[in-house]
Amino acid sequence: MRSLGILLLVLAPILSMAEETGRGSPTNRRMAITIDDLVVAQPSWHTAEQMERITDGLLSTFADHGVAAVGFVNQNKLEINGEVDAGRHALLQRWLSAGHELGNHGYAHLDLHRVSSEEWMADVVRGEPATKSMVTAAGGRLRWFRHPYLHTGMSVQVLEETAAFLSARGYIVAPVTIDNSEWVYGRAYAHAYNTGDEELMRRIGTDYVRYMLEVVTFYEAQSLAIVGRAIPHVLLVHAYALNADWLDQLLDALEQRGYRWVTLENALEDPAYENATHGWIGRGGITWLHRWAITEGLDRSIFKGEPVVPSWVESIQP
Ligand SMILES: [Zn+2]
């Protein structure tokens, strides 16, 4: 056993170098996809007809690629004037009918770093009813929770109190390993989408795919540096028009890079996800890879080099 381990240690850099240069075949690249802010990321940006087109685009992309995703719901995005809207409810139902799971992302997407833990926990409970009844009716259980902004608490007390609360309510926290600034593209794209500027939509979409591939490459290297091997990643993107139109091309490119799609549950079976994250009580909603590294006391200089969104994309806002 020991000599096999040593052999693998010797081979690992050679294998990864072959992957990087494209000479070898990528081995065992896996990714789970999570999509936040259902029913759509910014209902105020869109008409009911656009929301339906966004839902159709996302679901047909996932169907074409054989992806079973987990979608995280803010119940207030289902509501109009405080009531769950039948049309939006029907859009959410399509996610379940298509074989995806749904999780809770809080009622109003409250930021744990800006409100009290009591207020934040009440918002988690308030976010449950519509999604829970839908999931239960389909024979499932509402089990996933995603922190808004990936903010998990800025003190040990808040971190532990809210973690115990989520666990007691039966939730599994959904981690993210491929964090990104996709929301900047999503915001820019909504402007182009709503003004019907197809040339700008193409420019933003094309650059988005380029940027996201750089981000994935960066986190592949972070995985090797922090965990010592390629882990099954968890990607976070949002229910934007951007992804309805361009996620298909991104998934094509990732498949060419050797990725296979796994469920969130499958990804979390990897022992890497048992690593502790409690060392991170800073302001940012950072990737779980970096939480593990900080908890382990690794030198933060290894985090350097994350791809940035070009300023022309940043400057476009709805
Ligand atoms: Zn969110």
Boltz pocket constraint, residues with backbone or C-beta under 6 A from the ligand:
constraints:
  - pocket:
      binder: B
      contacts: [[A, 36], [A, 37], [A, 105], [A, 109], [A, 147], [A, 148], [A, 149]]
      max_distance: 6.0
